[in-house]
Amino acid sequence: LVAMGCIMVRQCHSNTCPVGVCTQDEKLRAKFTGSPEKVINLMTFIAEEVREILAKLGCRSLDEVIGRTELLRQVSRGVYDYPRHDPDIGIRVPNVKQVADAAARATGARIYMTGAAAANRMGLSTQVPARTAYATTGKPKDIVFFGDNFTIQLRKSTLPRTITRDLAVMALQALDNIGPDYVDQQTIDQCSQYLKSADKKDIQQNLRYIRNPWLADVARQLVS
């Protein structure tokens, strides 16, 4: 239905579908833009993705993976991966960032480096975070995976969700972590060198949504 134009307004029962997918109203049906070709494209892309996944698993057909439960591993609640085996160390530990990203995307959220990690990455601090953590646009939570051997902290980001470019978020996270007592013009200039024009534009367009007045002022200097 989505491939045919459905926008999921959940009005199927009311005969008021705004895109004409689920209605008997002739005026609304005139807005229908679906076609067989769109469904064909969807199924073609699904088939291509299935073939790519099978290739990663070393299989040629779906028949070869039926019942092969060892090919899929539950890493955390709602998060799965394809186990990778090393001849020397056995099963490899899942990539931490990929696990955190998958857990966040399951709820429509995104993850970014925490302020401490961002400051270290940008050369503004020599401190290395002791715990594995990410800032998230979603709800804060702890992700326990690979049994109970690893924990990832997802902390609520204080930046506006509308800032979407990774480098833009990284710079603001780093400056916010360092704080007003230690951020000077040299620090701002050093951050600015990492940013591309698109990153600065992203910050510029979202200045009014930054709730911390001090950080908003630093952000203006960052993009000026």
Stockholm file with secondary structure:
# STOCKHOLM 1.0

chainA/1-224         LVAMGCIMVRQCHSNTCPVGVCTQDEKLRAKFTGSPEKVINLMTFIAEEVREILAKLGCRSLDEVIGRTELLRQVSRGVYDYPRHDPDIGIRVPNVKQVADAAARATGARIYMTGAAAANRMGLSTQVPARTAYATTGKPKDIVFFGDNFTIQLRKSTLPRTITRDLAVMALQALDNIGPDYVDQQTIDQCSQYLKSADKKDIQQNLRYIRNPWLADVARQLVS
#=GR chainA/1-224 SS CTTTTCCCCSCGGGTCCTTSSSCCCHHHHTTCCCCHHHHHHHHHHHHHHHHHHHHHHTCSSGGGTTTCGGGCEEEETTEEECCCEETTTEECCCCHHHHHHHHHHTTTCCEEECHHHHHHHTTSCCCCCSSCEEEESSCCEEEEETTTTEEEEEEECCSCTTCCCHHHHHHHHHHHHHCTTTCCHHHHHHHHHHCCHHHHHHHHHTGGGCCCHHHHHHHHHHHC
#=GC SS_cons         CTTTTCCCCSCGGGTCCTTSSSCCCHHHHTTCCCCHHHHHHHHHHHHHHHHHHHHHHTCSSGGGTTTCGGGCEEEETTEEECCCEETTTEECCCCHHHHHHHHHHTTTCCEEECHHHHHHHTTSCCCCCSSCEEEESSCCEEEEETTTTEEEEEEECCSCTTCCCHHHHHHHHHHHHHCTTTCCHHHHHHHHHHCCHHHHHHHHHTGGGCCCHHHHHHHHHHHC
//
